[in-house]
Amino acid sequence: MTKHEILKKYWGYDNFRGIQEQIIDEIMAGRDVLGLMPTGGGKSITFQVPALAMEGVCIVVSPLIALMKDQVQNLRKRNIKAAAIYSGMSHNKILETLENAVYGGVKILYVSPERLESELFQAKLSHMKVSFFTIDESHCICQWGYDFRPSYLKIADIRRIHPTKPILALTATATPAVVADIQEKLSFKQTNCLSMSFHRPNLTYIVQKTDNKVNEMLKLLTETEGSAIVYVSSRDKTTEIADLLRKVGISAEGYNAGLTSLHRDVRQQKWTDDRTRVIVATNAFGMGIDKPDVRLVIHFDCPTSIEAYFQEAGRAGRDGKPAKAILLASNKEANRLKQKLAAEYPEKDFISRIYELVGCFYEVGVGCGKGYSRIFDMSKFCKTYKLFPAHASSALHILSNAGYIRYDDERNSMSKIRFIVDRDELYHIGSIPERLTDFMQELLRNHSGLFTSYVTIQEERIADELQITPQEVYEMFLELSRYGIIRYIPRSKEPLITFVIDRVAPEYFFLPKECYQLLKEKATVRIEKMVQYITDTTTCRSKLLLDYFGEKFQEDCLQCDNCQNMNRHEAAEDSAISADSSTAIEAYVMQKLADRQMHHISELYTADIPSPKLMRTIQQMLQEEKIKSRGTLIGY
């Protein structure tokens, strides 16, 4: 089938929109390409369509398990052969999925960047007929690759296995410097970037100065109807603020990376289904969230970069209808951001001292310790040496980046069980409750090797299969342990430190430039730009954001706090569209939609018509039912 036939058969569209077709043509011609498309711009179509049109399997590198699961589920609903490999899957299931990909049973295979380093994956990949590679959310190469997910910097290594296959990189957020960095890190054969406008005329950006963020948040949520997101900087705050909102009658749930995957999925689904109005989240919440009708995004705490803010704010108004992104900033916000920078990048002498103290803490001598691994008690470490945990944690991350240690503070080790009676004994135990007998039978049906070694398990998955709660599963494991039938090792979230190399003497300690100095310089620039954004009182917010991403826009939005404060909004109202100009704009819109296809709203932007006037005319035409909308698409 042709690309247009595939689009029509599986998605029901007659034509592509924006730069979708251009990107598809590039990848089908075998050329590396980076696609910059705003949230809601239809990024997934650009790799899903060519994946079906070309021979072989498309490998999609995606950063989040939830994102993979959602896309696989949606593709399977369209009868498209899709699969994903992620942590928590059994070895047998992973092997089965890879074999299916080798023998043509999968057209689109989702994997994490860490999976690319697996010897098993690489061995199977060498036998796959690959069409092309897709790197979704490719800005993570720059945002995370230098920080806590170094696997992002090694993605290009897969090219040695299939050197002739092109790479499609996709993102909704990238500065000109990041665009260049992505292409360099992915070893593009030639620079090739296609982009759409980042302009969001339906989204109003506001910086609200306040010294009482709680009251301001409550006021905004009371004044604005519809679904909302409140972003905060810590896990504790997600619980604290969600509790506060529920106490005043606003349905809310907290969301952070510390929750189990089941709890995160349940809370996200309740919010998606409008059973919960507000989700209070850290930056763990966002990528792949497919909810178009978010009317309000509040940043209770200020992000440390424009990239993060733009991504998170952009989750409002994906349906093309008016929405607000409001950042609450106290008078001390700029100082807090600068203090955070200092905490994240402590002085080199301090980092060297932390390295020495870790060696002393574990009594690892100079010239020894390679491979030594222990659970790390941050509280005890800081109390012993009179340190601030935030500063110590930052130093440990930098030491990890530099290759001295591996510091895993997001470790979430899987639970493990093993039967300590043999199979014959098991069937002669008669004094245990029937529910435990049924529970054991379910375990034995779904997990192999339980009598010979420890096997990793997921309480949430077992609970889902048995339609009980994870707490009930946990309690039954404890009961079986008390009966002397199994050994149960619950999951652990305690940090782990491993000495990657033998401990070096202080005089030989140094930090490579790319592991400290360059990163600090980039972080400093990001903080400075964020400070500029929240302190600027005269420049249109949309202009500030678009300029950061290298896009020059002439018109003021007339909606943000700065435009209103400068009386631009009033001026715009005073010079409301005349009947003649309105008719001319309406004629322009009708001419653009003359092919009777649905078009992304960004395709109608033109330098000849101010965006606010264009949006008001479109809204009027929708009300008069002269045109119709479907999300961010409009047409006859």
Backbone torsions as a table, in degrees:
resi	resn	phi	psi	omega
1	MET	NA	151.5	175.9
2	THR	-79.7	168.7	-179.2
3	LYS	-62.2	-36.7	-179.7
4	HIS	-70.7	-37.1	177.4
5	GLU	-65.2	-39.7	177.9
6	ILE	-64.5	-44.5	-180.0
7	LEU	-59.0	-42.7	-178.8
8	LYS	-71.0	-44.1	-176.1
9	LYS	-66.4	-46.2	-172.5
10	TYR	-94.8	-26.0	-177.0
11	TRP	-119.5	-12.3	176.0
12	GLY	79.5	10.3	-179.7
13	TYR	-98.0	145.4	177.7
14	ASP	-85.5	-31.4	-175.8
15	ASN	-139.0	155.0	173.6
16	PHE	-77.0	166.3	178.6
17	ARG	-129.6	158.9	-179.7
18	GLY	56.8	-130.5	-177.4
19	ILE	-101.6	13.7	-178.0
20	GLN	-54.8	-50.5	-175.3
21	GLU	-66.7	-36.1	178.4
22	GLN	-62.0	-43.1	179.4
23	ILE	-63.9	-45.3	-179.7
24	ILE	-59.9	-42.9	179.8
25	ASP	-62.3	-38.8	179.5
26	GLU	-63.6	-46.7	-176.4
27	ILE	-70.2	-35.6	179.6
28	MET	-72.7	-19.5	175.2
29	ALA	-86.4	0.1	176.6
30	GLY	84.8	19.1	-178.1
31	ARG	-105.3	139.4	172.3
32	ASP	-62.9	140.9	179.5
33	VAL	-151.4	142.0	174.3
34	LEU	-108.8	123.4	179.2
35	GLY	-107.4	120.4	176.1
36	LEU	-102.5	110.2	-177.5
37	MET	-134.4	132.6	-178.4
38	PRO	-64.8	161.3	176.8
39	THR	-54.5	129.6	-177.5
40	GLY	88.6	2.7	-177.4
41	GLY	-82.2	-5.7	177.0
42	GLY	88.0	44.4	-177.6
43	LYS	-64.1	-39.5	-173.6
44	SER	-62.7	-32.1	178.9
45	ILE	-59.7	-31.9	-173.5
46	THR	-69.0	-20.4	174.2
47	PHE	-111.7	-24.3	-179.0
48	GLN	-71.9	-38.9	178.9
49	VAL	-67.0	-53.2	178.5
50	PRO	-63.6	-27.5	177.0
51	ALA	-60.9	-37.2	178.7
52	LEU	-80.5	-26.5	-178.0
53	ALA	-82.3	-24.0	-175.6
54	MET	-103.1	156.6	177.4
55	GLU	-73.9	145.0	175.7
56	GLY	97.1	-171.6	-177.0
57	VAL	-107.4	137.8	175.3
58	CYS	-92.1	123.6	177.7
59	ILE	-92.4	118.8	-178.9
60	VAL	-108.5	117.4	177.3
61	VAL	-92.4	117.7	-173.9
62	SER	-129.2	144.6	-171.7
63	PRO	-81.6	-21.6	-172.2
64	LEU	-127.7	137.8	180.0
65	ILE	-61.4	-43.4	-178.7
66	ALA	-59.5	-38.7	178.9
67	LEU	-63.4	-44.2	178.5
68	MET	-61.2	-49.9	-176.5
69	LYS	-59.0	-44.5	-178.8
70	ASP	-62.2	-45.5	-177.3
71	GLN	-68.6	-39.1	178.1
72	VAL	-63.1	-43.9	179.5
73	GLN	-60.7	-44.8	-179.7
74	ASN	-65.7	-38.2	179.0
75	LEU	-68.2	-41.3	179.6
76	ARG	-64.3	-32.1	175.6
77	LYS	-62.9	-26.1	177.7
78	ARG	-93.1	11.7	-179.2
79	ASN	63.3	35.5	176.0
80	ILE	-104.6	131.7	-176.9
81	LYS	-74.4	99.5	-178.7
82	ALA	-129.3	151.5	179.3
83	ALA	-152.0	164.6	178.4
84	ALA	-141.4	150.2	174.6
85	ILE	-120.5	124.6	-177.2
86	TYR	-148.4	166.0	-178.0
87	SER	-62.4	144.0	-178.5
88	GLY	102.9	-19.0	176.5
89	MET	-74.7	147.1	177.2
90	SER	-71.3	157.7	178.5
91	HIS	-57.8	-40.9	-178.9
92	ASN	-63.9	-39.7	179.9
93	LYS	-68.0	-40.1	177.5
94	ILE	-62.6	-45.0	-179.6
95	LEU	-62.7	-42.3	179.0
96	GLU	-61.7	-43.2	-179.6
97	THR	-64.0	-44.0	179.5
98	LEU	-64.6	-40.6	178.0
99	GLU	-62.7	-41.1	177.5
100	ASN	-60.1	-39.7	178.7
101	ALA	-66.5	-38.6	179.1
102	VAL	-63.6	-40.5	-173.5
103	TYR	-97.9	16.6	171.4
104	GLY	88.4	10.2	-179.3
105	GLY	-85.8	-0.5	179.9
106	VAL	-134.0	132.9	176.4
107	LYS	-99.4	-30.5	-179.6
108	ILE	-133.3	117.7	-177.6
109	LEU	-117.4	119.1	179.8
110	TYR	-93.9	134.1	177.5
111	VAL	-142.0	160.5	174.2
112	SER	-86.7	160.5	177.9
113	PRO	-61.6	-32.6	178.7
114	GLU	-65.0	-32.8	-178.9
115	ARG	-63.9	-28.8	-178.8
116	LEU	-61.9	-23.9	-178.4
117	GLU	-84.8	-9.5	-177.9
118	SER	-67.9	133.2	178.4
119	GLU	-62.0	-39.3	179.0
120	LEU	-62.3	-46.1	-179.3
121	PHE	-62.1	-46.0	-178.4
122	GLN	-63.3	-37.2	178.6
123	ALA	-64.4	-44.0	179.7
124	LYS	-71.6	-35.6	179.3
125	LEU	-60.3	-36.7	-178.8
126	SER	-64.2	-20.7	179.4
127	HIS	-99.4	-3.8	-179.9
128	MET	-83.5	148.3	170.3
129	LYS	-91.2	99.5	-174.0
130	VAL	-92.6	134.8	175.8
131	SER	-84.0	-50.4	176.3
132	PHE	-169.2	169.4	178.1
133	PHE	-108.4	139.4	175.4
134	THR	-119.2	128.9	176.2
135	ILE	-109.4	98.3	-179.1
136	ASP	-79.5	151.3	-177.4
137	GLU	50.7	49.6	-170.9
138	SER	-68.2	-13.6	175.4
139	HIS	-62.9	-19.3	178.5
140	CYS	-62.5	-22.1	176.6
141	ILE	-57.8	-40.1	-179.5
142	CYS	-89.8	-36.2	-175.2
143	GLN	-75.5	-38.6	-175.7
144	TRP	-112.1	-26.5	-173.0
145	GLY	-58.9	-30.8	-179.9
146	TYR	-91.3	-0.5	-172.5
147	ASP	-119.5	-108.3	-169.6
148	PHE	-95.9	2.2	176.1
149	ARG	-132.2	73.2	-176.6
150	PRO	-61.7	-15.6	178.2
151	SER	-60.1	-24.0	178.9
152	TYR	-62.3	-29.7	-178.6
153	LEU	-79.2	-8.0	-176.3
154	LYS	-108.4	6.8	-177.2
155	ILE	-58.7	-38.7	-177.1
156	ALA	-62.9	-16.1	179.6
157	ASP	-61.4	-23.5	180.0
158	ILE	-67.3	-15.9	-179.0
159	ARG	-68.0	-21.9	179.5
160	ARG	-71.9	-21.9	178.4
161	ILE	-82.7	-39.4	177.6
162	HIS	-131.1	73.4	-171.5
163	PRO	-64.4	-21.7	-176.2
164	THR	-92.5	-6.9	-175.3
165	LYS	-85.3	135.0	-176.4
166	PRO	-76.0	162.0	177.7
167	ILE	-117.7	131.1	172.2
168	LEU	-107.8	117.9	176.6
169	ALA	-105.4	136.6	-177.0
170	LEU	-131.1	140.7	174.9
171	THR	-162.0	158.4	175.8
172	ALA	-105.4	-2.3	-175.8
173	THR	-142.8	116.4	176.4
174	ALA	-164.7	128.1	171.8
175	THR	-77.1	166.6	176.1
176	PRO	-54.8	-37.5	179.5
177	ALA	-66.5	-40.3	179.4
178	VAL	-68.2	-38.1	176.3
179	VAL	-56.2	-46.2	179.4
180	ALA	-66.6	-40.1	-178.1
181	ASP	-65.4	-42.0	179.2
182	ILE	-58.9	-47.7	-177.3
183	GLN	-66.4	-35.9	178.0
184	GLU	-67.9	-46.7	-176.4
185	LYS	-67.9	-25.1	178.7
186	LEU	-94.3	6.1	177.0
187	SER	54.9	48.1	175.9
188	PHE	-57.2	137.7	178.8
189	LYS	-69.8	-29.4	173.1
190	GLN	-151.2	150.8	178.4
191	THR	-66.4	136.0	-175.8
192	ASN	-162.5	100.6	-177.5
193	CYS	-127.7	128.4	175.0
194	LEU	-115.7	135.5	-174.7
195	SER	-140.4	151.6	171.0
196	MET	-106.7	166.3	178.4
197	SER	-68.3	142.5	175.4
198	PHE	-87.4	-0.2	-174.7
199	HIS	-66.2	132.0	178.9
200	ARG	-124.0	85.5	-174.7
201	PRO	-65.0	-21.7	179.7
202	ASN	-84.3	-8.4	-175.9
203	LEU	-104.4	121.9	179.3
204	THR	-96.9	122.9	178.9
205	TYR	-97.1	129.7	-178.5
206	ILE	-136.2	135.0	168.5
207	VAL	-105.5	113.3	-176.9
208	GLN	-100.7	110.1	179.2
209	LYS	-76.6	126.7	-178.5
210	THR	-160.5	148.2	173.4
211	ASP	-104.9	3.4	175.8
212	ASN	-131.2	83.0	-174.0
213	LYS	-66.5	-34.2	-179.0
214	VAL	-62.8	-49.6	179.9
215	ASN	-61.8	-41.3	-179.0
216	GLU	-65.3	-40.8	178.1
217	MET	-61.4	-46.4	180.0
218	LEU	-62.2	-39.3	179.0
219	LYS	-63.5	-44.9	-178.8
220	LEU	-65.0	-42.2	-179.3
221	LEU	-69.2	-30.1	177.6
222	THR	-73.2	-39.1	-176.7
223	GLU	-77.7	-25.6	-174.2
224	THR	-109.4	124.1	178.4
225	GLU	-83.1	159.5	173.1
226	GLY	98.6	-179.0	-175.8
227	SER	-68.9	147.2	-176.2
228	ALA	-145.9	156.4	172.5
229	ILE	-123.7	135.6	172.3
230	VAL	-117.2	116.8	179.6
231	TYR	-94.0	132.2	177.6
232	VAL	-129.1	170.3	-171.4
233	SER	-95.7	-10.8	-176.5
234	SER	-137.4	158.0	179.6
235	ARG	-65.0	-41.1	-179.1
236	ASP	-59.6	-37.8	-178.3
237	LYS	-67.2	-30.0	179.2
238	THR	-61.3	-41.3	179.3
239	THR	-71.9	-45.1	-176.8
240	GLU	-59.8	-47.8	-175.7
241	ILE	-76.4	-35.5	176.3
242	ALA	-61.9	-41.4	177.5
243	ASP	-62.2	-43.5	-179.6
244	LEU	-60.7	-44.3	-178.7
245	LEU	-64.2	-41.3	179.5
246	ARG	-64.0	-34.8	-179.7
247	LYS	-64.8	-28.7	179.1
248	VAL	-97.6	12.2	173.0
249	GLY	91.2	13.1	178.2
250	ILE	-104.8	120.0	-178.5
251	SER	-67.6	127.4	-174.3
252	ALA	-151.8	152.3	175.0
253	GLU	-135.8	145.8	174.5
254	GLY	-88.8	150.5	-178.4
255	TYR	-144.3	123.3	176.7
256	ASN	-156.7	168.7	-175.3
257	ALA	-69.0	-12.5	179.7
258	GLY	-79.6	-13.1	177.8
259	LEU	-76.5	157.9	174.3
260	THR	-69.2	158.3	-179.5
261	SER	-60.0	-36.2	178.9
262	LEU	-63.8	-46.6	179.5
263	HIS	-63.3	-39.7	177.8
264	ARG	-62.6	-45.4	-178.9
265	ASP	-61.9	-43.6	-178.5
266	VAL	-64.0	-45.2	-178.0
267	ARG	-67.2	-40.4	178.2
268	GLN	-64.0	-41.1	-178.7
269	GLN	-66.1	-39.3	177.7
270	LYS	-61.3	-40.1	178.9
271	TRP	-69.4	-43.4	179.6
272	THR	-60.7	-37.6	-178.7
273	ASP	-85.0	6.2	179.7
274	ASP	65.5	21.4	171.7
275	ARG	-83.1	-19.8	171.5
276	THR	-122.9	132.9	-176.4
277	ARG	-83.1	-42.4	-173.3
278	VAL	-119.2	132.4	170.6
279	ILE	-107.5	125.0	179.0
280	VAL	-102.9	115.7	-165.6
281	ALA	-139.1	154.8	165.0
282	THR	-85.1	-177.2	180.0
283	ASN	-70.2	2.5	173.9
284	ALA	-68.1	-16.9	-177.4
285	PHE	-102.5	123.2	176.4
286	GLY	163.0	-68.0	-172.8
287	MET	-58.9	130.5	176.9
288	GLY	82.5	2.6	179.5
289	ILE	-72.1	117.9	-174.0
290	ASP	-110.0	69.6	177.1
291	LYS	-127.5	105.5	-171.7
292	PRO	-77.3	-19.0	-169.5
293	ASP	-102.5	32.1	175.1
294	VAL	-73.3	120.1	-175.7
295	ARG	-93.2	-20.2	-173.7
296	LEU	-148.3	129.2	170.3
297	VAL	-119.8	120.3	179.2
298	ILE	-110.0	129.1	170.8
299	HIS	-98.3	101.1	178.6
300	PHE	-68.8	-36.9	175.4
301	ASP	-116.6	145.2	-175.6
302	CYS	-77.5	128.2	175.2
303	PRO	-65.0	164.8	-178.3
304	THR	-95.1	4.7	177.7
305	SER	-153.8	153.1	175.5
306	ILE	-64.3	-36.8	-179.9
307	GLU	-57.1	-49.1	-179.3
308	ALA	-63.3	-43.3	-179.5
309	TYR	-62.7	-45.8	-177.1
310	PHE	-63.6	-41.5	178.0
311	GLN	-61.8	-47.9	-175.1
312	GLU	-72.6	-41.6	177.3
313	ALA	-63.3	-33.8	-177.0
314	GLY	-68.0	-4.7	177.2
315	ARG	-80.8	-3.7	174.9
316	ALA	-90.8	144.0	170.6
317	GLY	65.6	33.6	179.4
318	ARG	-71.1	-11.7	176.5
319	ASP	-84.2	1.7	178.5
320	GLY	85.7	-4.9	179.7
321	LYS	-89.6	160.1	-175.9
322	PRO	-55.1	137.5	179.2
323	ALA	-151.5	164.3	-177.2
324	LYS	-127.5	142.6	171.6
325	ALA	-120.9	111.8	-172.0
326	ILE	-120.1	124.4	179.1
327	LEU	-103.8	120.0	178.6
328	LEU	-87.1	122.7	-175.9
329	ALA	-131.8	125.3	175.2
330	SER	-84.5	173.9	178.9
331	ASN	-67.8	-17.5	-178.8
332	LYS	-99.2	8.4	-173.9
333	GLU	-60.4	-44.2	-178.9
334	ALA	-61.5	-42.7	178.4
335	ASN	-63.7	-37.6	179.4
336	ARG	-64.0	-40.4	179.0
337	LEU	-64.3	-41.4	179.7
338	LYS	-67.8	-37.2	176.6
339	GLN	-65.8	-36.4	178.5
340	LYS	-65.2	-38.9	176.8
341	LEU	-61.1	-44.7	-179.8
342	ALA	-63.6	-35.2	179.3
343	ALA	-71.9	-35.7	-178.4
344	GLU	-75.9	-26.7	-179.9
345	TYR	-128.7	73.5	178.8
346	PRO	-65.5	168.0	-178.1
347	GLU	-63.4	152.7	-177.3
348	LYS	-59.7	-37.7	179.7
349	ASP	-62.0	-37.5	179.0
350	PHE	-66.7	-41.4	179.7
351	ILE	-63.5	-42.4	177.7
352	SER	-61.7	-40.2	-179.6
353	ARG	-65.1	-40.8	179.0
354	ILE	-61.5	-39.6	177.9
355	TYR	-61.0	-43.2	178.9
356	GLU	-64.9	-41.3	-177.6
357	LEU	-68.1	-35.4	177.2
358	VAL	-62.8	-41.9	176.7
359	GLY	-60.7	-43.1	178.5
360	CYS	-67.3	-39.9	-178.0
361	PHE	-57.8	-38.4	-178.9
362	TYR	-104.0	6.1	178.9
363	GLU	55.4	43.9	176.0
364	VAL	-96.3	118.9	-176.8
365	GLY	-80.2	161.0	176.0
366	VAL	-60.6	135.2	-178.7
367	GLY	84.6	3.5	-179.6
368	CYS	-129.6	170.4	167.6
369	GLY	107.9	-10.6	-177.7
370	LYS	-54.8	125.3	-179.9
371	GLY	88.6	-10.1	179.2
372	TYR	-65.0	126.7	-174.9
373	SER	-134.9	130.6	180.0
374	ARG	-145.1	150.2	171.3
375	ILE	-63.7	138.0	-173.5
376	PHE	-107.6	120.6	178.2
377	ASP	-94.7	93.3	-176.5
378	MET	-60.6	-40.9	-178.1
379	SER	-61.5	-47.2	-179.2
380	LYS	-66.2	-40.5	-179.4
381	PHE	-60.5	-48.1	-177.4
382	CYS	-69.8	-35.2	178.2
383	LYS	-68.2	-38.4	-179.3
384	THR	-63.8	-41.9	-173.5
385	TYR	-109.9	11.1	176.2
386	LYS	55.4	61.4	-177.9
387	LEU	-120.7	156.0	171.4
388	PHE	-85.3	128.0	-177.3
389	PRO	-56.1	-40.5	-178.0
390	ALA	-62.1	-43.5	-180.0
391	HIS	-67.6	-42.1	179.9
392	ALA	-63.9	-41.5	180.0
393	SER	-62.3	-43.2	178.9
394	SER	-61.7	-43.9	179.6
395	ALA	-62.1	-40.1	179.6
396	LEU	-65.6	-37.5	177.0
397	HIS	-64.9	-41.4	179.3
398	ILE	-66.3	-40.7	176.0
399	LEU	-61.6	-35.9	178.2
400	SER	-67.1	-44.5	178.0
401	ASN	-61.8	-34.1	-177.9
402	ALA	-79.4	-8.6	174.2
403	GLY	90.8	8.7	178.1
404	TYR	-78.5	-43.3	179.8
405	ILE	-135.1	171.9	167.1
406	ARG	-118.5	117.3	-178.3
407	TYR	-112.4	111.6	-175.8
408	ASP	-113.3	92.1	-178.5
409	ASP	-94.6	-3.4	175.6
410	GLU	-104.5	15.6	-176.7
411	ARG	-61.2	133.0	177.3
412	ASN	-135.2	75.0	-174.0
413	SER	-62.7	141.8	-178.1
414	MET	-71.0	149.6	173.2
415	SER	-68.0	153.5	-179.4
416	LYS	-134.6	145.8	174.3
417	ILE	-137.2	157.1	174.7
418	ARG	-153.5	134.9	176.0
419	PHE	-76.2	131.8	-179.2
420	ILE	-106.8	7.4	167.8
421	VAL	-115.2	153.2	179.4
422	ASP	-81.7	173.3	-172.2
423	ARG	-62.2	-40.5	-179.5
424	ASP	-63.6	-43.3	178.8
425	GLU	-61.0	-38.4	-175.9
426	LEU	-57.5	-41.0	-175.9
427	TYR	-81.5	-3.0	177.6
428	HIS	-108.5	5.1	176.3
429	ILE	-84.0	117.3	-173.2
430	GLY	-112.6	0.1	-171.5
431	SER	-101.2	8.6	-178.1
432	ILE	-99.7	152.5	-178.4
433	PRO	-60.9	153.5	-178.1
434	GLU	-62.3	-36.2	-178.8
435	ARG	-62.8	-33.2	177.3
436	LEU	-72.3	-35.4	176.3
437	THR	-62.5	-45.6	177.9
438	ASP	-62.3	-39.8	-179.7
439	PHE	-62.7	-44.4	178.9
440	MET	-63.1	-40.7	179.0
441	GLN	-61.3	-38.6	178.2
442	GLU	-65.5	-40.3	177.7
443	LEU	-61.5	-45.6	-176.5
444	LEU	-68.6	-29.3	178.2
445	ARG	-70.3	-32.7	-170.7
446	ASN	-107.0	-6.1	-178.7
447	HIS	-135.7	128.3	178.6
448	SER	-100.4	159.0	175.1
449	GLY	80.8	12.0	-174.8
450	LEU	-68.4	-21.5	-178.6
451	PHE	-91.5	-9.9	-174.7
452	THR	-112.0	-24.9	-177.4
453	SER	-159.3	170.3	175.2
454	TYR	-70.1	137.4	-179.8
455	VAL	-121.9	132.7	178.3
456	THR	-74.4	141.6	179.5
457	ILE	-137.6	162.5	175.5
458	GLN	-121.4	113.5	-179.2
459	GLU	-57.5	-38.2	-178.0
460	GLU	-64.2	-40.6	-178.6
461	ARG	-68.4	-41.8	178.1
462	ILE	-62.6	-43.2	179.3
463	ALA	-60.9	-40.4	-179.8
464	ASP	-64.4	-41.9	-179.6
465	GLU	-66.5	-37.7	-178.0
466	LEU	-91.3	-3.9	-179.2
467	GLN	57.4	45.4	172.1
468	ILE	-128.6	-179.1	-178.2
469	THR	-89.0	155.1	174.9
470	PRO	-57.7	-33.2	179.1
471	GLN	-64.0	-39.0	178.0
472	GLU	-65.7	-38.6	176.9
473	VAL	-62.0	-47.0	179.5
474	TYR	-57.0	-46.0	-177.8
475	GLU	-66.2	-35.1	178.1
476	MET	-69.8	-35.2	174.6
477	PHE	-62.0	-41.6	178.9
478	LEU	-64.0	-40.7	178.4
479	GLU	-61.9	-45.4	179.4
480	LEU	-62.7	-33.0	176.4
481	SER	-65.6	-41.5	-179.2
482	ARG	-67.3	-30.4	176.6
483	TYR	-76.7	-5.7	179.7
484	GLY	74.6	26.0	-178.0
485	ILE	-95.5	-36.3	-178.4
486	ILE	-133.4	162.9	163.9
487	ARG	-108.7	131.2	-175.5
488	TYR	-123.2	122.5	177.0
489	ILE	-113.2	100.6	-179.5
490	PRO	-62.1	158.7	178.7
491	ARG	-59.4	154.9	-179.8
492	SER	-127.2	138.2	176.6
493	LYS	-112.0	13.4	179.9
494	GLU	-73.5	141.1	179.4
495	PRO	-61.3	156.2	179.5
496	LEU	-128.6	135.5	175.2
497	ILE	-117.1	133.3	176.8
498	THR	-128.7	132.0	174.8
499	PHE	-79.2	113.3	-178.0
500	VAL	-74.6	-36.9	177.0
501	ILE	-128.8	166.5	174.8
502	ASP	-58.5	144.6	180.0
503	ARG	-60.3	132.0	-178.5
504	VAL	-99.8	154.8	178.1
505	ALA	-71.7	152.5	-177.9
506	PRO	-52.2	-38.1	-176.9
507	GLU	-69.3	-14.9	179.3
508	TYR	-105.0	2.9	-179.3
509	PHE	-80.4	131.3	173.2
510	PHE	-152.7	156.4	179.0
511	LEU	-109.8	118.7	176.8
512	PRO	-56.9	145.3	-176.1
513	LYS	-55.3	-41.0	-176.3
514	GLU	-72.9	-13.3	180.0
515	CYS	-96.5	-10.0	-178.2
516	TYR	-141.9	-65.8	-171.2
517	GLN	-62.1	-48.1	-178.7
518	LEU	-65.1	-39.5	179.1
519	LEU	-66.3	-40.1	179.2
520	LYS	-64.6	-40.5	179.0
521	GLU	-62.7	-42.8	179.3
522	LYS	-66.1	-42.1	179.4
523	ALA	-63.7	-37.2	178.5
524	THR	-62.4	-43.1	178.5
525	VAL	-63.2	-43.1	-179.5
526	ARG	-62.0	-43.4	178.9
527	ILE	-63.6	-44.2	-179.6
528	GLU	-59.7	-41.0	179.2
529	LYS	-67.4	-36.2	178.2
530	MET	-68.3	-41.7	177.2
531	VAL	-61.6	-42.7	178.2
532	GLN	-59.5	-41.0	-178.1
533	TYR	-63.2	-44.1	-175.0
534	ILE	-81.0	-19.0	-178.1
535	THR	-98.9	-17.9	179.0
536	ASP	-67.6	127.6	-177.9
537	THR	-115.4	5.1	-175.3
538	THR	-123.5	-25.3	-174.8
539	THR	-91.4	138.8	177.5
540	CYS	-53.4	131.7	-178.1
541	ARG	-60.2	-41.9	179.4
542	SER	-61.4	-40.6	178.6
543	LYS	-63.2	-42.3	178.9
544	LEU	-59.3	-44.9	-178.0
545	LEU	-69.3	-46.0	-178.1
546	LEU	-65.4	-38.1	178.3
547	ASP	-62.1	-37.8	179.1
548	TYR	-60.4	-35.8	-179.5
549	PHE	-92.7	15.1	173.1
550	GLY	79.9	16.1	-178.7
551	GLU	-110.6	119.8	-179.7
552	LYS	-88.8	127.3	-179.5
553	PHE	-129.5	129.5	-171.6
554	GLN	-82.2	-36.9	-172.5
555	GLU	-85.4	140.9	170.0
556	ASP	-74.9	152.0	-178.0
557	CYS	-73.9	-24.0	-178.7
558	LEU	65.4	10.0	-175.4
559	GLN	-121.6	-30.0	-174.3
560	CYS	-70.3	171.3	-178.0
561	ASP	-62.1	-37.6	-179.4
562	ASN	-68.0	-43.0	178.4
563	CYS	-62.0	-41.8	-179.9
564	GLN	-67.5	-40.2	179.9
565	ASN	-65.0	-26.8	179.5
566	MET	-91.5	13.9	178.2
567	ASN	64.3	17.6	179.3
568	ARG	-72.8	-33.8	-179.7
569	HIS	-63.9	-45.5	179.3
570	GLU	-62.0	-39.1	179.6
571	ALA	-63.1	-39.5	-179.5
572	ALA	-66.0	-39.2	179.5
573	GLU	-65.9	-40.2	-179.3
574	ASP	-63.1	-33.8	-179.4
575	SER	-102.9	49.9	-178.5
576	ALA	-55.7	156.0	-175.1
577	ILE	-58.5	127.5	176.9
578	SER	-75.3	163.9	-180.0
579	ALA	-58.6	-40.1	-177.9
580	ASP	-66.5	-48.7	-177.4
581	SER	-66.2	-36.6	177.7
582	SER	-62.6	-41.5	178.5
583	THR	-64.0	-39.0	-179.9
584	ALA	-66.6	-41.6	178.8
585	ILE	-66.3	-40.3	179.2
586	GLU	-62.2	-40.0	178.5
587	ALA	-64.2	-38.2	178.0
588	TYR	-62.7	-44.7	-180.0
589	VAL	-62.3	-45.5	-179.6
590	MET	-62.1	-36.1	179.0
591	GLN	-67.5	-39.3	179.6
592	LYS	-67.7	-27.6	-178.4
593	LEU	-99.9	14.5	-174.8
594	ALA	-63.6	-21.8	179.8
595	ASP	-77.7	-1.1	177.4
596	ARG	60.5	27.6	174.5
597	GLN	-107.3	161.8	176.5
598	MET	-80.6	133.6	-178.4
599	HIS	-122.9	143.9	173.4
600	HIS	-67.0	140.6	-173.4
601	ILE	-58.7	-28.6	-179.2
602	SER	-66.2	-20.3	-179.3
603	GLU	-70.8	-14.6	-177.9
604	LEU	-92.7	-10.8	-179.2
605	TYR	-63.0	140.2	177.3
606	THR	-150.0	145.8	-179.3
607	ALA	-66.7	-18.4	-176.6
608	ASP	-79.0	-17.2	-178.3
609	ILE	-126.5	122.3	177.4
610	PRO	-56.7	136.3	-175.6
611	SER	-56.5	-43.8	179.7
612	PRO	-58.7	-40.4	178.8
613	LYS	-65.5	-42.3	179.4
614	LEU	-61.5	-45.2	-179.0
615	MET	-65.3	-39.0	178.9
616	ARG	-64.9	-38.9	178.7
617	THR	-66.1	-42.8	178.8
618	ILE	-62.2	-43.1	178.8
619	GLN	-61.3	-40.8	179.0
620	GLN	-64.4	-41.4	179.6
621	MET	-66.4	-35.2	176.6
622	LEU	-66.5	-42.8	179.1
623	GLN	-63.0	-36.7	179.7
624	GLU	-84.4	2.0	178.5
625	GLU	58.4	30.9	173.0
626	LYS	-78.6	-26.2	175.0
627	ILE	-136.2	170.8	179.7
628	LYS	-130.2	162.6	-180.0
629	SER	-129.8	152.9	172.2
630	ARG	-139.5	94.2	-173.7
631	GLY	67.2	-124.9	179.0
632	THR	-92.7	10.6	178.5
633	LEU	-101.2	141.5	174.4
634	ILE	-132.7	154.9	179.6
635	GLY	-176.3	-172.4	178.0
636	TYR	-70.8	NA	NA
